[in-house]
Amino acid sequence: MPEISRFFGIIIRMYFDEHNPPHFHTEFGGNKAVFDLLGNITKGDLKSKTAVKLVREWIDLHTKELEEDWDLSRNGKTLKEIAPLD
């Protein structure tokens, strides 16, 4: 599963050949969650309100790039890295 970004201990990954709706997987401190591209948690829990807030902020900054990576993943192509939060 390709890692597309990492910031403040949060790892963001996107699988190839995933099901709709568009989403990505996150991990923080051993906890895992799946986010849709609107920032909703659809599965799991990061157990940190701060981590969730940071992921949602990152989504707001990179929605277009996430959509592009989703399209790439659905077509089995190499994903592009997305800039972390600073």
PDB file with one MODEL, atoms N, CA, C and O in Angstrom:
MODEL        1
ATOM      1  N   MET A   1       0.861  -1.170   0.000  1.00  0.00           N
ATOM      2  CA  MET A   1       0.000   0.000   0.000  1.00  0.00           C
ATOM      3  C   MET A   1       0.903   1.228   0.000  1.00  0.00           C
ATOM      4  O   MET A   1       1.646   1.452   0.956  1.00  0.00           O
ATOM      5  N   PRO A   2       0.846   2.011  -1.050  1.00  0.00           N
ATOM      6  CA  PRO A   2       1.723   3.174  -1.163  1.00  0.00           C
ATOM      7  C   PRO A   2       1.427   4.273  -0.131  1.00  0.00           C
ATOM      8  O   PRO A   2       0.283   4.665   0.099  1.00  0.00           O
ATOM      9  N   GLU A   3       2.505   4.738   0.463  1.00  0.00           N
ATOM     10  CA  GLU A   3       2.413   5.878   1.376  1.00  0.00           C
ATOM     11  C   GLU A   3       2.451   7.139   0.518  1.00  0.00           C
ATOM     12  O   GLU A   3       3.358   7.321  -0.295  1.00  0.00           O
ATOM     13  N   ILE A   4       1.450   8.014   0.707  1.00  0.00           N
ATOM     14  CA  ILE A   4       1.416   9.224  -0.110  1.00  0.00           C
ATOM     15  C   ILE A   4       1.795  10.472   0.677  1.00  0.00           C
ATOM     16  O   ILE A   4       2.099  11.507   0.085  1.00  0.00           O
ATOM     17  N   SER A   5       1.782  10.384   2.021  1.00  0.00           N
ATOM     18  CA  SER A   5       2.205  11.528   2.822  1.00  0.00           C
ATOM     19  C   SER A   5       2.458  11.074   4.260  1.00  0.00           C
ATOM     20  O   SER A   5       1.976  10.031   4.704  1.00  0.00           O
ATOM     21  N   ARG A   6       3.229  11.895   4.966  1.00  0.00           N
ATOM     22  CA  ARG A   6       3.534  11.639   6.376  1.00  0.00           C
ATOM     23  C   ARG A   6       3.813  12.978   7.041  1.00  0.00           C
ATOM     24  O   ARG A   6       4.622  13.767   6.553  1.00  0.00           O
ATOM     25  N   PHE A   7       3.136  13.230   8.160  1.00  0.00           N
ATOM     26  CA  PHE A   7       3.360  14.473   8.898  1.00  0.00           C
ATOM     27  C   PHE A   7       2.940  14.296  10.353  1.00  0.00           C
ATOM     28  O   PHE A   7       1.940  13.640  10.645  1.00  0.00           O
ATOM     29  N   PHE A   8       3.701  14.878  11.245  1.00  0.00           N
ATOM     30  CA  PHE A   8       3.423  14.858  12.677  1.00  0.00           C
ATOM     31  C   PHE A   8       3.092  13.455  13.186  1.00  0.00           C
ATOM     32  O   PHE A   8       2.233  13.293  14.054  1.00  0.00           O
ATOM     33  N   GLY A   9       3.766  12.452  12.651  1.00  0.00           N
ATOM     34  CA  GLY A   9       3.541  11.073  13.071  1.00  0.00           C
ATOM     35  C   GLY A   9       2.327  10.411  12.436  1.00  0.00           C
ATOM     36  O   GLY A   9       2.009   9.268  12.764  1.00  0.00           O
ATOM     37  N   ILE A  10       1.648  11.103  11.537  1.00  0.00           N
ATOM     38  CA  ILE A  10       0.477  10.567  10.850  1.00  0.00           C
ATOM     39  C   ILE A  10       0.930  10.041   9.487  1.00  0.00           C
ATOM     40  O   ILE A  10       1.592  10.746   8.726  1.00  0.00           O
ATOM     41  N   ILE A  11       0.567   8.801   9.193  1.00  0.00           N
ATOM     42  CA  ILE A  11       0.918   8.190   7.911  1.00  0.00           C
ATOM     43  C   ILE A  11      -0.351   8.090   7.071  1.00  0.00           C
ATOM     44  O   ILE A  11      -1.390   7.635   7.548  1.00  0.00           O
ATOM     45  N   ILE A  12      -0.251   8.520   5.815  1.00  0.00           N
ATOM     46  CA  ILE A  12      -1.378   8.496   4.885  1.00  0.00           C
ATOM     47  C   ILE A  12      -1.034   7.524   3.761  1.00  0.00           C
ATOM     48  O   ILE A  12       0.014   7.638   3.125  1.00  0.00           O
ATOM     49  N   ARG A  13      -1.935   6.563   3.524  1.00  0.00           N
ATOM     50  CA  ARG A  13      -1.720   5.569   2.469  1.00  0.00           C
ATOM     51  C   ARG A  13      -2.976   5.452   1.612  1.00  0.00           C
ATOM     52  O   ARG A  13      -4.088   5.742   2.054  1.00  0.00           O
ATOM     53  N   MET A  14      -2.761   5.018   0.373  1.00  0.00           N
ATOM     54  CA  MET A  14      -3.881   4.757  -0.524  1.00  0.00           C
ATOM     55  C   MET A  14      -3.592   3.434  -1.237  1.00  0.00           C
ATOM     56  O   MET A  14      -2.514   3.237  -1.799  1.00  0.00           O
ATOM     57  N   TYR A  15      -4.564   2.544  -1.201  1.00  0.00           N
ATOM     58  CA  TYR A  15      -4.430   1.239  -1.858  1.00  0.00           C
ATOM     59  C   TYR A  15      -4.756   1.334  -3.341  1.00  0.00           C
ATOM     60  O   TYR A  15      -5.458   2.243  -3.784  1.00  0.00           O
ATOM     61  N   PHE A  16      -4.231   0.373  -4.097  1.00  0.00           N
ATOM     62  CA  PHE A  16      -4.618   0.200  -5.493  1.00  0.00           C
ATOM     63  C   PHE A  16      -5.877  -0.663  -5.525  1.00  0.00           C
ATOM     64  O   PHE A  16      -6.129  -1.441  -4.605  1.00  0.00           O
ATOM     65  N   ASP A  17      -6.654  -0.520  -6.577  1.00  0.00           N
ATOM     66  CA  ASP A  17      -7.858  -1.338  -6.785  1.00  0.00           C
ATOM     67  C   ASP A  17      -8.827  -1.282  -5.613  1.00  0.00           C
ATOM     68  O   ASP A  17      -9.393  -2.308  -5.236  1.00  0.00           O
ATOM     69  N   GLU A  18      -9.025  -0.134  -5.044  1.00  0.00           N
ATOM     70  CA  GLU A  18      -9.958   0.028  -3.930  1.00  0.00           C
ATOM     71  C   GLU A  18     -11.370   0.250  -4.443  1.00  0.00           C
ATOM     72  O   GLU A  18     -11.589   0.567  -5.612  1.00  0.00           O
ATOM     73  N   HIS A  19     -12.297   0.079  -3.555  1.00  0.00           N
ATOM     74  CA  HIS A  19     -13.718   0.267  -3.839  1.00  0.00           C
ATOM     75  C   HIS A  19     -14.096   1.731  -3.656  1.00  0.00           C
ATOM     76  O   HIS A  19     -13.417   2.471  -2.945  1.00  0.00           O
ATOM     77  N   ASN A  20     -15.172   2.140  -4.294  1.00  0.00           N
ATOM     78  CA  ASN A  20     -15.715   3.479  -4.065  1.00  0.00           C
ATOM     79  C   ASN A  20     -16.450   3.491  -2.738  1.00  0.00           C
ATOM     80  O   ASN A  20     -16.854   2.424  -2.277  1.00  0.00           O
ATOM     81  N   PRO A  21     -16.644   4.613  -2.110  1.00  0.00           N
ATOM     82  CA  PRO A  21     -16.254   5.956  -2.525  1.00  0.00           C
ATOM     83  C   PRO A  21     -14.757   6.194  -2.303  1.00  0.00           C
ATOM     84  O   PRO A  21     -14.114   5.456  -1.557  1.00  0.00           O
ATOM     85  N   PRO A  22     -14.207   7.220  -2.948  1.00  0.00           N
ATOM     86  CA  PRO A  22     -12.790   7.547  -2.777  1.00  0.00           C
ATOM     87  C   PRO A  22     -12.440   7.746  -1.302  1.00  0.00           C
ATOM     88  O   PRO A  22     -13.173   8.396  -0.556  1.00  0.00           O
ATOM     89  N   HIS A  23     -11.319   7.179  -0.907  1.00  0.00           N
ATOM     90  CA  HIS A  23     -10.906   7.261   0.492  1.00  0.00           C
ATOM     91  C   HIS A  23      -9.408   6.967   0.607  1.00  0.00           C
ATOM     92  O   HIS A  23      -8.758   6.581  -0.365  1.00  0.00           O
ATOM     93  N   PHE A  24      -8.885   7.155   1.807  1.00  0.00           N
ATOM     94  CA  PHE A  24      -7.499   6.799   2.094  1.00  0.00           C
ATOM     95  C   PHE A  24      -7.403   6.292   3.530  1.00  0.00           C
ATOM     96  O   PHE A  24      -8.313   6.481   4.337  1.00  0.00           O
ATOM     97  N   HIS A  25      -6.293   5.651   3.825  1.00  0.00           N
ATOM     98  CA  HIS A  25      -6.065   5.032   5.120  1.00  0.00           C
ATOM     99  C   HIS A  25      -5.047   5.854   5.902  1.00  0.00           C
ATOM    100  O   HIS A  25      -4.064   6.343   5.344  1.00  0.00           O
ATOM    101  N   THR A  26      -5.295   5.998   7.200  1.00  0.00           N
ATOM    102  CA  THR A  26      -4.384   6.749   8.061  1.00  0.00           C
ATOM    103  C   THR A  26      -3.960   5.888   9.231  1.00  0.00           C
ATOM    104  O   THR A  26      -4.660   4.960   9.635  1.00  0.00           O
ATOM    105  N   GLU A  27      -2.792   6.219   9.767  1.00  0.00           N
ATOM    106  CA  GLU A  27      -2.312   5.554  10.972  1.00  0.00           C
ATOM    107  C   GLU A  27      -1.623   6.593  11.846  1.00  0.00           C
ATOM    108  O   GLU A  27      -0.862   7.432  11.365  1.00  0.00           O
ATOM    109  N   PHE A  28      -1.908   6.516  13.128  1.00  0.00           N
ATOM    110  CA  PHE A  28      -1.267   7.419  14.086  1.00  0.00           C
ATOM    111  C   PHE A  28      -1.184   6.711  15.435  1.00  0.00           C
ATOM    112  O   PHE A  28      -2.200   6.299  15.994  1.00  0.00           O
ATOM    113  N   GLY A  29       0.022   6.574  15.945  1.00  0.00           N
ATOM    114  CA  GLY A  29       0.218   5.959  17.257  1.00  0.00           C
ATOM    115  C   GLY A  29      -0.362   4.561  17.371  1.00  0.00           C
ATOM    116  O   GLY A  29      -0.855   4.176  18.432  1.00  0.00           O
ATOM    117  N   GLY A  30      -0.307   3.798  16.288  1.00  0.00           N
ATOM    118  CA  GLY A  30      -0.828   2.444  16.292  1.00  0.00           C
ATOM    119  C   GLY A  30      -2.324   2.344  16.038  1.00  0.00           C
ATOM    120  O   GLY A  30      -2.858   1.240  15.933  1.00  0.00           O
ATOM    121  N   ASN A  31      -3.002   3.467  15.939  1.00  0.00           N
ATOM    122  CA  ASN A  31      -4.435   3.485  15.648  1.00  0.00           C
ATOM    123  C   ASN A  31      -4.644   3.767  14.166  1.00  0.00           C
ATOM    124  O   ASN A  31      -3.871   4.495  13.543  1.00  0.00           O
ATOM    125  N   LYS A  32      -5.705   3.177  13.611  1.00  0.00           N
ATOM    126  CA  LYS A  32      -5.953   3.307  12.184  1.00  0.00           C
ATOM    127  C   LYS A  32      -7.371   3.804  11.931  1.00  0.00           C
ATOM    128  O   LYS A  32      -8.300   3.517  12.686  1.00  0.00           O
ATOM    129  N   ALA A  33      -7.505   4.562  10.837  1.00  0.00           N
ATOM    130  CA  ALA A  33      -8.818   5.053  10.418  1.00  0.00           C
ATOM    131  C   ALA A  33      -8.815   5.230   8.904  1.00  0.00           C
ATOM    132  O   ALA A  33      -7.770   5.408   8.278  1.00  0.00           O
ATOM    133  N   VAL A  34     -10.006   5.175   8.344  1.00  0.00           N
ATOM    134  CA  VAL A  34     -10.208   5.429   6.919  1.00  0.00           C
ATOM    135  C   VAL A  34     -11.019   6.715   6.807  1.00  0.00           C
ATOM    136  O   VAL A  34     -12.043   6.878   7.472  1.00  0.00           O
ATOM    137  N   PHE A  35     -10.547   7.625   5.957  1.00  0.00           N
ATOM    138  CA  PHE A  35     -11.217   8.907   5.721  1.00  0.00           C
ATOM    139  C   PHE A  35     -11.700   8.960   4.289  1.00  0.00           C
ATOM    140  O   PHE A  35     -11.011   8.495   3.380  1.00  0.00           O
ATOM    141  N   ASP A  36     -12.888   9.528   4.077  1.00  0.00           N
ATOM    142  CA  ASP A  36     -13.282   9.843   2.712  1.00  0.00           C
ATOM    143  C   ASP A  36     -12.668  11.198   2.365  1.00  0.00           C
ATOM    144  O   ASP A  36     -12.048  11.834   3.218  1.00  0.00           O
ATOM    145  N   LEU A  37     -12.834  11.636   1.139  1.00  0.00           N
ATOM    146  CA  LEU A  37     -12.169  12.876   0.715  1.00  0.00           C
ATOM    147  C   LEU A  37     -12.874  14.130   1.214  1.00  0.00           C
ATOM    148  O   LEU A  37     -12.435  15.246   0.937  1.00  0.00           O
ATOM    149  N   LEU A  38     -13.971  13.947   1.953  1.00  0.00           N
ATOM    150  CA  LEU A  38     -14.649  15.082   2.591  1.00  0.00           C
ATOM    151  C   LEU A  38     -14.214  15.237   4.048  1.00  0.00           C
ATOM    152  O   LEU A  38     -14.612  16.190   4.718  1.00  0.00           O
ATOM    153  N   GLY A  39     -13.401  14.304   4.535  1.00  0.00           N
ATOM    154  CA  GLY A  39     -12.906  14.384   5.902  1.00  0.00           C
ATOM    155  C   GLY A  39     -13.696  13.573   6.904  1.00  0.00           C
ATOM    156  O   GLY A  39     -13.451  13.670   8.106  1.00  0.00           O
ATOM    157  N   ASN A  40     -14.647  12.768   6.430  1.00  0.00           N
ATOM    158  CA  ASN A  40     -15.412  11.915   7.327  1.00  0.00           C
ATOM    159  C   ASN A  40     -14.646  10.629   7.603  1.00  0.00           C
ATOM    160  O   ASN A  40     -14.055  10.047   6.693  1.00  0.00           O
ATOM    161  N   ILE A  41     -14.654  10.190   8.845  1.00  0.00           N
ATOM    162  CA  ILE A  41     -14.065   8.895   9.183  1.00  0.00           C
ATOM    163  C   ILE A  41     -15.119   7.837   8.866  1.00  0.00           C
ATOM    164  O   ILE A  41     -16.230   7.872   9.396  1.00  0.00           O
ATOM    165  N   THR A  42     -14.757   6.902   7.999  1.00  0.00           N
ATOM    166  CA  THR A  42     -15.703   5.866   7.600  1.00  0.00           C
ATOM    167  C   THR A  42     -15.433   4.528   8.276  1.00  0.00           C
ATOM    168  O   THR A  42     -16.270   3.626   8.253  1.00  0.00           O
ATOM    169  N   LYS A  43     -14.257   4.414   8.874  1.00  0.00           N
ATOM    170  CA  LYS A  43     -13.892   3.183   9.567  1.00  0.00           C
ATOM    171  C   LYS A  43     -12.745   3.479  10.514  1.00  0.00           C
ATOM    172  O   LYS A  43     -11.844   4.248  10.177  1.00  0.00           O
ATOM    173  N   GLY A  44     -12.766   2.875  11.702  1.00  0.00           N
ATOM    174  CA  GLY A  44     -11.671   3.007  12.653  1.00  0.00           C
ATOM    175  C   GLY A  44     -11.725   4.299  13.442  1.00  0.00           C
ATOM    176  O   GLY A  44     -12.727   5.014  13.438  1.00  0.00           O
ATOM    177  N   ASP A  45     -10.616   4.583  14.123  1.00  0.00           N
ATOM    178  CA  ASP A  45     -10.510   5.768  14.977  1.00  0.00           C
ATOM    179  C   ASP A  45      -9.033   6.029  15.261  1.00  0.00           C
ATOM    180  O   ASP A  45      -8.306   5.114  15.648  1.00  0.00           O
ATOM    181  N   LEU A  46      -8.595   7.248  15.076  1.00  0.00           N
ATOM    182  CA  LEU A  46      -7.201   7.591  15.373  1.00  0.00           C
ATOM    183  C   LEU A  46      -6.970   7.823  16.858  1.00  0.00           C
ATOM    184  O   LEU A  46      -5.822   7.932  17.288  1.00  0.00           O
ATOM    185  N   LYS A  47      -8.034   7.900  17.654  1.00  0.00           N
ATOM    186  CA  LYS A  47      -7.958   8.087  19.113  1.00  0.00           C
ATOM    187  C   LYS A  47      -7.305   9.398  19.517  1.00  0.00           C
ATOM    188  O   LYS A  47      -6.888   9.553  20.664  1.00  0.00           O
ATOM    189  N   SER A  48      -7.212  10.324  18.605  1.00  0.00           N
ATOM    190  CA  SER A  48      -6.620  11.633  18.890  1.00  0.00           C
ATOM    191  C   SER A  48      -7.387  12.700  18.125  1.00  0.00           C
ATOM    192  O   SER A  48      -7.371  12.726  16.894  1.00  0.00           O
ATOM    193  N   LYS A  49      -8.056  13.575  18.858  1.00  0.00           N
ATOM    194  CA  LYS A  49      -8.800  14.662  18.205  1.00  0.00           C
ATOM    195  C   LYS A  49      -7.863  15.561  17.416  1.00  0.00           C
ATOM    196  O   LYS A  49      -8.228  16.076  16.359  1.00  0.00           O
ATOM    197  N   THR A  50      -6.650  15.749  17.936  1.00  0.00           N
ATOM    198  CA  THR A  50      -5.675  16.595  17.252  1.00  0.00           C
ATOM    199  C   THR A  50      -5.261  15.968  15.921  1.00  0.00           C
ATOM    200  O   THR A  50      -5.183  16.663  14.908  1.00  0.00           O
ATOM    201  N   ALA A  51      -4.996  14.663  15.917  1.00  0.00           N
ATOM    202  CA  ALA A  51      -4.607  13.983  14.675  1.00  0.00           C
ATOM    203  C   ALA A  51      -5.731  14.063  13.656  1.00  0.00           C
ATOM    204  O   ALA A  51      -5.473  14.313  12.478  1.00  0.00           O
ATOM    205  N   VAL A  52      -6.972  13.857  14.081  1.00  0.00           N
ATOM    206  CA  VAL A  52      -8.109  13.942  13.171  1.00  0.00           C
ATOM    207  C   VAL A  52      -8.214  15.351  12.592  1.00  0.00           C
ATOM    208  O   VAL A  52      -8.448  15.520  11.395  1.00  0.00           O
ATOM    209  N   LYS A  53      -8.041  16.351  13.439  1.00  0.00           N
ATOM    210  CA  LYS A  53      -8.100  17.739  12.981  1.00  0.00           C
ATOM    211  C   LYS A  53      -7.005  18.018  11.943  1.00  0.00           C
ATOM    212  O   LYS A  53      -7.251  18.689  10.941  1.00  0.00           O
ATOM    213  N   LEU A  54      -5.800  17.501  12.189  1.00  0.00           N
ATOM    214  CA  LEU A  54      -4.691  17.703  11.251  1.00  0.00           C
ATOM    215  C   LEU A  54      -4.955  17.017   9.919  1.00  0.00           C
ATOM    216  O   LEU A  54      -4.662  17.579   8.864  1.00  0.00           O
ATOM    217  N   VAL A  55      -5.502  15.813   9.957  1.00  0.00           N
ATOM    218  CA  VAL A  55      -5.820  15.105   8.714  1.00  0.00           C
ATOM    219  C   VAL A  55      -6.863  15.896   7.934  1.00  0.00           C
ATOM    220  O   VAL A  55      -6.740  16.055   6.719  1.00  0.00           O
ATOM    221  N   ARG A  56      -7.880  16.386   8.616  1.00  0.00           N
ATOM    222  CA  ARG A  56      -8.924  17.158   7.925  1.00  0.00           C
ATOM    223  C   ARG A  56      -8.373  18.454   7.328  1.00  0.00           C
ATOM    224  O   ARG A  56      -8.778  18.862   6.240  1.00  0.00           O
ATOM    225  N   GLU A  57      -7.456  19.092   8.040  1.00  0.00           N
ATOM    226  CA  GLU A  57      -6.813  20.300   7.506  1.00  0.00           C
ATOM    227  C   GLU A  57      -6.015  19.948   6.252  1.00  0.00           C
ATOM    228  O   GLU A  57      -6.051  20.678   5.261  1.00  0.00           O
ATOM    229  N   TRP A  58      -5.301  18.834   6.303  1.00  0.00           N
ATOM    230  CA  TRP A  58      -4.507  18.370   5.166  1.00  0.00           C
ATOM    231  C   TRP A  58      -5.410  18.078   3.970  1.00  0.00           C
ATOM    232  O   TRP A  58      -5.079  18.440   2.841  1.00  0.00           O
ATOM    233  N   ILE A  59      -6.552  17.424   4.208  1.00  0.00           N
ATOM    234  CA  ILE A  59      -7.508  17.138   3.136  1.00  0.00           C
ATOM    235  C   ILE A  59      -7.954  18.436   2.470  1.00  0.00           C
ATOM    236  O   ILE A  59      -7.981  18.528   1.243  1.00  0.00           O
ATOM    237  N   ASP A  60      -8.301  19.435   3.271  1.00  0.00           N
ATOM    238  CA  ASP A  60      -8.756  20.721   2.720  1.00  0.00           C
ATOM    239  C   ASP A  60      -7.712  21.344   1.796  1.00  0.00           C
ATOM    240  O   ASP A  60      -8.054  21.979   0.799  1.00  0.00           O
ATOM    241  N   LEU A  61      -6.449  21.160   2.135  1.00  0.00           N
ATOM    242  CA  LEU A  61      -5.371  21.733   1.330  1.00  0.00           C
ATOM    243  C   LEU A  61      -5.067  20.922   0.071  1.00  0.00           C
ATOM    244  O   LEU A  61      -4.525  21.457  -0.896  1.00  0.00           O
ATOM    245  N   HIS A  62      -5.415  19.638   0.079  1.00  0.00           N
ATOM    246  CA  HIS A  62      -4.954  18.742  -0.992  1.00  0.00           C
ATOM    247  C   HIS A  62      -6.059  17.899  -1.632  1.00  0.00           C
ATOM    248  O   HIS A  62      -5.782  16.816  -2.149  1.00  0.00           O
ATOM    249  N   THR A  63      -7.287  18.372  -1.607  1.00  0.00           N
ATOM    250  CA  THR A  63      -8.400  17.592  -2.153  1.00  0.00           C
ATOM    251  C   THR A  63      -8.175  17.216  -3.618  1.00  0.00           C
ATOM    252  O   THR A  63      -8.386  16.067  -4.008  1.00  0.00           O
ATOM    253  N   LYS A  64      -7.753  18.176  -4.416  1.00  0.00           N
ATOM    254  CA  LYS A  64      -7.545  17.903  -5.844  1.00  0.00           C
ATOM    255  C   LYS A  64      -6.477  16.825  -6.048  1.00  0.00           C
ATOM    256  O   LYS A  64      -6.646  15.928  -6.874  1.00  0.00           O
ATOM    257  N   GLU A  65      -5.388  16.915  -5.302  1.00  0.00           N
ATOM    258  CA  GLU A  65      -4.314  15.926  -5.426  1.00  0.00           C
ATOM    259  C   GLU A  65      -4.782  14.545  -4.959  1.00  0.00           C
ATOM    260  O   GLU A  65      -4.395  13.530  -5.538  1.00  0.00           O
ATOM    261  N   LEU A  66      -5.611  14.506  -3.917  1.00  0.00           N
ATOM    262  CA  LEU A  66      -6.164  13.234  -3.458  1.00  0.00           C
ATOM    263  C   LEU A  66      -7.058  12.613  -4.534  1.00  0.00           C
ATOM    264  O   LEU A  66      -7.005  11.406  -4.769  1.00  0.00           O
ATOM    265  N   GLU A  67      -7.868  13.430  -5.176  1.00  0.00           N
ATOM    266  CA  GLU A  67      -8.722  12.941  -6.263  1.00  0.00           C
ATOM    267  C   GLU A  67      -7.874  12.396  -7.410  1.00  0.00           C
ATOM    268  O   GLU A  67      -8.203  11.365  -7.996  1.00  0.00           O
ATOM    269  N   GLU A  68      -6.786  13.087  -7.725  1.00  0.00           N
ATOM    270  CA  GLU A  68      -5.892  12.626  -8.788  1.00  0.00           C
ATOM    271  C   GLU A  68      -5.238  11.299  -8.412  1.00  0.00           C
ATOM    272  O   GLU A  68      -5.154  10.394  -9.243  1.00  0.00           O
ATOM    273  N   ASP A  69      -4.772  11.175  -7.167  1.00  0.00           N
ATOM    274  CA  ASP A  69      -4.174   9.917  -6.725  1.00  0.00           C
ATOM    275  C   ASP A  69      -5.211   8.793  -6.726  1.00  0.00           C
ATOM    276  O   ASP A  69      -4.887   7.654  -7.060  1.00  0.00           O
ATOM    277  N   TRP A  70      -6.457   9.107  -6.356  1.00  0.00           N
ATOM    278  CA  TRP A  70      -7.502   8.089  -6.384  1.00  0.00           C
ATOM    279  C   TRP A  70      -7.680   7.561  -7.817  1.00  0.00           C
ATOM    280  O   TRP A  70      -7.775   6.353  -8.032  1.00  0.00           O
ATOM    281  N   ASP A  71      -7.722   8.466  -8.774  1.00  0.00           N
ATOM    282  CA  ASP A  71      -7.858   8.054 -10.173  1.00  0.00           C
ATOM    283  C   ASP A  71      -6.664   7.208 -10.617  1.00  0.00           C
ATOM    284  O   ASP A  71      -6.832   6.205 -11.311  1.00  0.00           O
ATOM    285  N   LEU A  72      -5.475   7.609 -10.219  1.00  0.00           N
ATOM    286  CA  LEU A  72      -4.281   6.835 -10.545  1.00  0.00           C
ATOM    287  C   LEU A  72      -4.358   5.438  -9.940  1.00  0.00           C
ATOM    288  O   LEU A  72      -4.054   4.450 -10.608  1.00  0.00           O
ATOM    289  N   SER A  73      -4.763   5.357  -8.678  1.00  0.00           N
ATOM    290  CA  SER A  73      -4.825   4.053  -7.998  1.00  0.00           C
ATOM    291  C   SER A  73      -5.849   3.138  -8.661  1.00  0.00           C
ATOM    292  O   SER A  73      -5.615   1.937  -8.790  1.00  0.00           O
ATOM    293  N   ARG A  74      -6.973   3.694  -9.079  1.00  0.00           N
ATOM    294  CA  ARG A  74      -8.023   2.897  -9.722  1.00  0.00           C
ATOM    295  C   ARG A  74      -7.552   2.345 -11.066  1.00  0.00           C
ATOM    296  O   ARG A  74      -8.073   1.342 -11.554  1.00  0.00           O
ATOM    297  N   ASN A  75      -6.563   3.012 -11.655  1.00  0.00           N
ATOM    298  CA  ASN A  75      -6.025   2.572 -12.942  1.00  0.00           C
ATOM    299  C   ASN A  75      -4.693   1.841 -12.806  1.00  0.00           C
ATOM    300  O   ASN A  75      -4.021   1.574 -13.802  1.00  0.00           O
ATOM    301  N   GLY A  76      -4.311   1.515 -11.558  1.00  0.00           N
ATOM    302  CA  GLY A  76      -3.090   0.754 -11.319  1.00  0.00           C
ATOM    303  C   GLY A  76      -1.815   1.505 -11.623  1.00  0.00           C
ATOM    304  O   GLY A  76      -0.781   0.894 -11.893  1.00  0.00           O
ATOM    305  N   LYS A  77      -1.876   2.821 -11.582  1.00  0.00           N
ATOM    306  CA  LYS A  77      -0.698   3.642 -11.895  1.00  0.00           C
ATOM    307  C   LYS A  77      -0.015   4.104 -10.614  1.00  0.00           C
ATOM    308  O   LYS A  77      -0.599   4.050  -9.532  1.00  0.00           O
ATOM    309  N   THR A  78       1.207   4.551 -10.747  1.00  0.00           N
ATOM    310  CA  THR A  78       1.990   5.021  -9.618  1.00  0.00           C
ATOM    311  C   THR A  78       1.378   6.286  -9.030  1.00  0.00           C
ATOM    312  O   THR A  78       1.070   7.238  -9.747  1.00  0.00           O
ATOM    313  N   LEU A  79       1.208   6.276  -7.709  1.00  0.00           N
ATOM    314  CA  LEU A  79       0.636   7.428  -7.018  1.00  0.00           C
ATOM    315  C   LEU A  79       1.688   8.506  -6.824  1.00  0.00           C
ATOM    316  O   LEU A  79       2.886   8.231  -6.772  1.00  0.00           O
ATOM    317  N   LYS A  80       1.215   9.723  -6.720  1.00  0.00           N
ATOM    318  CA  LYS A  80       2.103  10.854  -6.483  1.00  0.00           C
ATOM    319  C   LYS A  80       2.114  11.168  -4.981  1.00  0.00           C
ATOM    320  O   LYS A  80       1.090  11.094  -4.301  1.00  0.00           O
ATOM    321  N   GLU A  81       3.278  11.511  -4.503  1.00  0.00           N
ATOM    322  CA  GLU A  81       3.388  11.949  -3.110  1.00  0.00           C
ATOM    323  C   GLU A  81       2.698  13.295  -2.956  1.00  0.00           C
ATOM    324  O   GLU A  81       2.728  14.126  -3.864  1.00  0.00           O
ATOM    325  N   ILE A  82       2.075  13.503  -1.799  1.00  0.00           N
ATOM    326  CA  ILE A  82       1.391  14.750  -1.524  1.00  0.00           C
ATOM    327  C   ILE A  82       2.103  15.428  -0.357  1.00  0.00           C
ATOM    328  O   ILE A  82       2.438  14.781   0.636  1.00  0.00           O
ATOM    329  N   ALA A  83       2.329  16.716  -0.481  1.00  0.00           N
ATOM    330  CA  ALA A  83       3.065  17.469   0.534  1.00  0.00           C
ATOM    331  C   ALA A  83       2.423  17.319   1.917  1.00  0.00           C
ATOM    332  O   ALA A  83       1.198  17.310   2.045  1.00  0.00           O
ATOM    333  N   PRO A  84       3.260  17.203   2.940  1.00  0.00           N
ATOM    334  CA  PRO A  84       2.743  17.125   4.308  1.00  0.00           C
ATOM    335  C   PRO A  84       2.346  18.507   4.819  1.00  0.00           C
ATOM    336  O   PRO A  84       2.627  19.529   4.193  1.00  0.00           O
ATOM    337  N   LEU A  85       1.691  18.506   5.965  1.00  0.00           N
ATOM    338  CA  LEU A  85       1.480  19.788   6.667  1.00  0.00           C
ATOM    339  C   LEU A  85       2.814  20.230   7.232  1.00  0.00           C
ATOM    340  O   LEU A  85       3.637  19.395   7.608  1.00  0.00           O
ATOM    341  N   ASP A  86       3.033  21.518   7.296  1.00  0.00           N
ATOM    342  CA  ASP A  86       4.284  22.042   7.864  1.00  0.00           C
ATOM    343  C   ASP A  86       4.093  22.386   9.317  1.00  0.00           C
ATOM    344  O   ASP A  86       5.030  22.842   9.972  1.00  0.00           O
TER     345      ASP A  86
ENDMDL
END
